[in-house]
Structures are given as C-alpha cells and as structure tokens.
C-alpha cells in the first residue's frame, strides 16, 4: 500500500532536470526525442528512471 502511495506522489511531483533533457536528446534520434516530449511528464520521468537503472 505504501508503495502505491509513493508512486502516486512521485507522479504528482514529477520533475526533470534540464541536464536530463540534454542527455535524452543526445541518445535518442530526433523522432524518438519528439515522441519522448509528447509523453506526459510522469511517463517521461519513469522512462528516465528506467534508462538510468541500466
């Protein structure tokens, strides 16, 4: 239950540092980056978190 509350709070307060956007822009193609930017902010944050785990 606590985990779901944490997920909710993380989604509501999702933030991305400008340096992270620069990093994403470097590793994705132009089309991929445009698609990334079309995603809602919590989805962008999740994608970054997953990418940074690897």
C-alpha positions, 0 to 999 in steps of 0.5 A: 500500500505504501508503495502505491502511495509513493508512486502516486506522489512521485507522479504528482511531483514529477520533475526533470532536470534540464541536464536530463533533457540534454542527455535524452536528446543526445541518445535518442534520434530526433523522432524518438526525442519528439515522441519522448516530449509528447509523453506526459511528464510522469511517463517521461520521468519513469522512462528516465528512471528506467534508462538510468537503472541500466 
